[in-house]
């Protein structure tokens, strides 16, 4: 019954509020509001069920409510458990999920206090994941080895402060299907990589990587690379990109950062 499904979801939301408040501190008011809306929805569904309404519009509405409630229950179940622990493991159960965003919104807590201490093993991610966006997680570059093992990953967007640290050594056998790599603001200084580590890469974009000394020379050996975009990077990084440029197009912003323009 739809009313039972709503009540079940309400129970899990209450559990989320009680046991996982630290996970939803920035959206607690929204979750409270959702609980209130669901209570009204539960009352409507219960009244409709008891009156045995045969009106086609009402029956269709109840059917849609049931579907959306079950979907919401799946999402709530990902982040809550009876023991109050984070159930990242359950994300892997979203077997058809192709796009995922991990956004560490810690406001008003300082980002450093809310940083993640690591990523789960690669097999705990959805098996068909193709596009991943990460932001403000402040992970160490060693955790990139986890993402490199995702077998179907084609687009990786690293927003500001997704990863921190001065050195990133890209391991062999990683990112076998990656086509697009975007790296936002970071304190990265040295990046070591070889062309064979990105065999399908077509586009790479760096923004506000102001401390990066140079681009890995191996990037110039990637035959599939079509475009490299450098925005607000160091002049040294731009100069190194010019040195390895072969078949790809190099875009620099602002233009006056490029010593050749």
HUVENMO-V111870 format. One record per residue. N is the residue number from 1. RES is the residue in one small letter. SS is DSSP state (~ for helix, > for strand, _ for the rest). OMEGA is omega in whole degrees, 0 to 359 (999 if undefined). Layout:
N:RES:SS:OMEGA ; N:RES:SS:OMEGA
This chain:
1:x:_:182 ; 2:x:~:181 ; 3:x:~:178 ; 4:x:~:179 ; 5:x:~:178 ; 6:x:~:180 ; 7:x:~:180 ; 8:x:~:178 ; 9:x:~:178 ; 10:x:~:179 ; 11:x:~:180 ; 12:x:~:177 ; 13:x:~:177 ; 14:x:~:179 ; 15:x:~:178 ; 16:x:~:180 ; 17:x:~:184 ; 18:x:~:189 ; 19:x:~:184 ; 20:x:_:182 ; 21:x:_:181 ; 22:x:_:180 ; 23:x:_:186 ; 24:x:_:186 ; 25:x:_:184 ; 26:x:_:182 ; 27:x:_:183 ; 28:x:~:180 ; 29:x:~:179 ; 30:x:~:179 ; 31:x:~:176 ; 32:x:~:180 ; 33:x:~:178 ; 34:x:~:178 ; 35:x:~:179 ; 36:x:~:179 ; 37:x:~:181 ; 38:x:~:176 ; 39:x:~:177 ; 40:x:~:179 ; 41:x:~:179 ; 42:x:~:179 ; 43:x:~:179 ; 44:x:~:181 ; 45:x:~:180 ; 46:x:~:179 ; 47:x:~:179 ; 48:x:~:180 ; 49:x:~:182 ; 50:x:~:180 ; 51:x:~:179 ; 52:x:_:181 ; 53:x:_:179 ; 54:x:_:181 ; 55:x:_:186 ; 56:x:~:181 ; 57:x:~:180 ; 58:x:~:180 ; 59:x:~:178 ; 60:x:~:179 ; 61:x:~:179 ; 62:x:~:179 ; 63:x:~:180 ; 64:x:~:177 ; 65:x:~:181 ; 66:x:~:181 ; 67:x:~:182 ; 68:x:~:178 ; 69:x:~:179 ; 70:x:~:177 ; 71:x:~:180 ; 72:x:~:179 ; 73:x:~:178 ; 74:x:~:181 ; 75:x:~:179 ; 76:x:~:182 ; 77:x:~:180 ; 78:x:~:187 ; 79:x:~:181 ; 80:x:_:175 ; 81:x:_:182 ; 82:x:_:180 ; 83:x:_:178 ; 84:x:_:181 ; 85:x:_:179 ; 86:x:_:185 ; 87:x:_:177 ; 88:x:~:180 ; 89:x:~:185 ; 90:x:~:178 ; 91:x:~:179 ; 92:x:~:180 ; 93:x:~:176 ; 94:x:_:192 ; 95:x:_:181 ; 96:x:_:181 ; 97:x:_:181 ; 98:x:_:181 ; 99:x:>:182 ; 100:x:>:176 ; 101:x:>:174 ; 102:x:>:184 ; 103:x:>:184 ; 104:x:_:181 ; 105:x:_:185 ; 106:x:_:184 ; 107:x:_:7 ; 108:x:_:178 ; 109:x:_:177 ; 110:x:_:182 ; 111:x:~:182 ; 112:x:~:180 ; 113:x:~:182 ; 114:x:~:183 ; 115:x:_:176 ; 116:x:_:182 ; 117:x:_:178 ; 118:x:_:177 ; 119:x:_:174 ; 120:x:_:178 ; 121:x:_:186 ; 122:x:~:183 ; 123:x:~:176 ; 124:x:~:174 ; 125:x:_:177 ; 126:x:_:187 ; 127:x:_:182 ; 128:x:_:183 ; 129:x:_:180 ; 130:x:_:184 ; 131:x:>:182 ; 132:x:>:177 ; 133:x:>:180 ; 134:x:>:181 ; 135:x:>:174 ; 136:x:_:180 ; 137:x:_:177 ; 138:x:_:178 ; 139:x:>:174 ; 140:x:>:183 ; 141:x:~:178 ; 142:x:~:179 ; 143:x:~:176 ; 144:x:~:178 ; 145:x:~:176 ; 146:x:~:181 ; 147:x:~:180 ; 148:x:~:181 ; 149:x:_:179 ; 150:x:_:192 ; 151:x:_:185 ; 152:x:_:185 ; 153:x:_:181 ; 154:x:_:181 ; 155:x:>:179 ; 156:x:>:180 ; 157:x:>:178 ; 158:x:>:180 ; 159:x:_:181 ; 160:x:_:176 ; 161:x:_:175 ; 162:x:_:178 ; 163:x:>:180 ; 164:x:>:181 ; 165:x:_:186 ; 166:x:_:186 ; 167:x:>:173 ; 168:x:>:176 ; 169:x:>:181 ; 170:x:_:182 ; 171:x:_:177 ; 172:x:_:176 ; 173:x:_:182 ; 174:x:_:176 ; 175:x:_:186 ; 176:x:_:181 ; 177:x:_:184 ; 178:x:_:179 ; 179:x:_:184 ; 180:x:>:177 ; 181:x:>:177 ; 182:x:>:180 ; 183:x:>:180 ; 184:x:_:185 ; 185:x:_:181 ; 186:x:_:178 ; 187:x:_:181 ; 188:x:_:180 ; 189:x:_:183 ; 190:x:>:179 ; 191:x:>:180 ; 192:x:>:181 ; 193:x:_:177 ; 194:x:_:183 ; 195:x:~:184 ; 196:x:~:178 ; 197:x:~:177 ; 198:x:~:189 ; 199:x:_:182 ; 200:x:_:187 ; 201:x:_:180 ; 202:x:_:184 ; 203:x:>:175 ; 204:x:>:183 ; 205:x:>:178 ; 206:x:>:180 ; 207:x:>:178 ; 208:x:_:171 ; 209:x:_:193 ; 210:x:_:182 ; 211:x:_:181 ; 212:x:_:184 ; 213:x:_:181 ; 214:x:_:174 ; 215:x:_:177 ; 216:x:_:181 ; 217:x:~:181 ; 218:x:~:179 ; 219:x:~:179 ; 220:x:~:180 ; 221:x:~:180 ; 222:x:_:185 ; 223:x:_:183 ; 224:x:_:185 ; 225:x:_:183 ; 226:x:_:186 ; 227:x:>:171 ; 228:x:>:181 ; 229:x:>:179 ; 230:x:>:180 ; 231:x:>:179 ; 232:x:_:173 ; 233:x:_:181 ; 234:x:_:177 ; 235:x:~:179 ; 236:x:~:180 ; 237:x:~:179 ; 238:x:~:180 ; 239:x:~:179 ; 240:x:~:178 ; 241:x:~:178 ; 242:x:~:182 ; 243:x:~:183 ; 244:x:~:183 ; 245:x:_:178 ; 246:x:_:184 ; 247:x:_:183 ; 248:x:_:178 ; 249:x:>:181 ; 250:x:>:179 ; 251:x:>:183 ; 252:x:>:176 ; 253:x:>:351 ; 254:x:_:185 ; 255:x:~:183 ; 256:x:~:175 ; 257:x:~:182 ; 258:x:_:183 ; 259:x:_:181 ; 260:x:_:179 ; 261:x:_:999
